[in-house]
Amino acid sequence: MKISQKGLYALQAMMTLARRHEQGAIKIREIAAESDLPEKFLELILLELKNARIVDSVRGARGGYQLRRDPAEIPLSDIIRLVDGPLAPMGDAEQLRGLIAK
């Protein structure tokens, strides 16, 4: 399975949100810094995840993004399909293994 850079960024952002799920909304700046992602590109990815009803955005000084449901209920394959389209077996999954190991 071949995962695009955008797909990897989306997975990294989702894992950051999952790790901090109990903390409520997290600012894009914090997600970008913790995941080492470009902030502007992350904004586009999070907007896509919001439109797919995977994350919620919270406005205000304590605003940011948070998962809509428990992290255990969100399959990684759903995130990859949303960002990269249908999954097709291609190459190996070393990229994904390395990301999950982080």
C-alpha positions as a Python dict, from the first residue, in 0.01 Angstrom:
ca = {
    (1, 'M'): (0, 0, 0),
    (2, 'K'): (141, 339, -98),
    (3, 'I'): (58, 627, 135),
    (4, 'S'): (106, 985, 19),
    (5, 'Q'): (285, 1248, 224),
    (6, 'K'): (-54, 1407, 289),
    (7, 'G'): (-181, 1071, 416),
    (8, 'L'): (117, 1038, 650),
    (9, 'Y'): (61, 1393, 779),
    (10, 'A'): (-308, 1317, 839),
    (11, 'L'): (-217, 1003, 1034),
    (12, 'Q'): (42, 1191, 1241),
    (13, 'A'): (-212, 1463, 1324),
    (14, 'M'): (-475, 1204, 1417),
    (15, 'M'): (-230, 1021, 1643),
    (16, 'T'): (-146, 1348, 1819),
    (17, 'L'): (-517, 1417, 1869),
    (18, 'A'): (-567, 1059, 1992),
    (19, 'R'): (-282, 1084, 2245),
    (20, 'R'): (-428, 1407, 2382),
    (21, 'H'): (-793, 1308, 2344),
    (22, 'E'): (-878, 1365, 2710),
    (23, 'Q'): (-739, 1721, 2701),
    (24, 'G'): (-1011, 1860, 2475),
    (25, 'A'): (-944, 2095, 2183),
    (26, 'I'): (-582, 2140, 2071),
    (27, 'K'): (-461, 2436, 1869),
    (28, 'I'): (-327, 2375, 1518),
    (29, 'R'): (3, 2532, 1623),
    (30, 'E'): (43, 2275, 1902),
    (31, 'I'): (-48, 1981, 1676),
    (32, 'A'): (198, 2104, 1412),
    (33, 'A'): (478, 2148, 1666),
    (34, 'E'): (419, 1815, 1840),
    (35, 'S'): (389, 1624, 1512),
    (36, 'D'): (659, 1823, 1330),
    (37, 'L'): (419, 1913, 1046),
    (38, 'P'): (386, 2228, 833),
    (39, 'E'): (111, 2437, 995),
    (40, 'K'): (-51, 2564, 672),
    (41, 'F'): (-73, 2216, 520),
    (42, 'L'): (-207, 2082, 850),
    (43, 'E'): (-489, 2339, 837),
    (44, 'L'): (-605, 2195, 503),
    (45, 'I'): (-586, 1838, 630),
    (46, 'L'): (-780, 1918, 949),
    (47, 'L'): (-1046, 2099, 746),
    (48, 'E'): (-1085, 1787, 533),
    (49, 'L'): (-1113, 1572, 847),
    (50, 'K'): (-1368, 1816, 990),
    (51, 'N'): (-1579, 1804, 674),
    (52, 'A'): (-1573, 1424, 699),
    (53, 'R'): (-1697, 1456, 1061),
    (54, 'I'): (-1390, 1286, 1206),
    (55, 'V'): (-1275, 1590, 1405),
    (56, 'D'): (-1454, 1893, 1547),
    (57, 'S'): (-1327, 2247, 1556),
    (58, 'V'): (-1382, 2458, 1865),
    (59, 'R'): (-1375, 2837, 1836),
    (60, 'G'): (-1234, 3082, 2083),
    (61, 'A'): (-928, 3132, 2299),
    (62, 'R'): (-938, 2771, 2417),
    (63, 'G'): (-1034, 2646, 2074),
    (64, 'G'): (-868, 2409, 1836),
    (65, 'Y'): (-941, 2062, 1704),
    (66, 'Q'): (-1051, 1747, 1883),
    (67, 'L'): (-1167, 1401, 1783),
    (68, 'R'): (-1544, 1357, 1751),
    (69, 'R'): (-1533, 1008, 1902),
    (70, 'D'): (-1305, 777, 2094),
    (71, 'P'): (-975, 716, 1910),
    (72, 'A'): (-1029, 338, 1925),
    (73, 'E'): (-1340, 382, 1707),
    (74, 'I'): (-1153, 552, 1420),
    (75, 'P'): (-979, 306, 1186),
    (76, 'L'): (-655, 432, 1031),
    (77, 'S'): (-781, 296, 699),
    (78, 'D'): (-1069, 550, 708),
    (79, 'I'): (-819, 835, 738),
    (80, 'I'): (-605, 703, 453),
    (81, 'R'): (-910, 649, 229),
    (82, 'L'): (-1034, 1000, 299),
    (83, 'V'): (-703, 1165, 217),
    (84, 'D'): (-560, 932, -49),
    (85, 'G'): (-865, 763, -198),
    (86, 'P'): (-928, 387, -222),
    (87, 'L'): (-664, 158, -80),
    (88, 'A'): (-482, -66, -322),
    (89, 'P'): (-204, -310, -238),
    (90, 'M'): (117, -155, -373),
    (91, 'G'): (468, -188, -240),
    (92, 'D'): (507, -248, 132),
    (93, 'A'): (375, -82, 445),
    (94, 'E'): (710, 29, 592),
    (95, 'Q'): (597, 393, 596),
    (96, 'L'): (295, 307, 807),
    (97, 'R'): (490, 79, 1039),
    (98, 'G'): (744, 354, 1105),
    (99, 'L'): (471, 606, 1176),
    (100, 'I'): (287, 377, 1416),
    (101, 'A'): (612, 302, 1598),
    (102, 'K'): (657, 674, 1679),
}
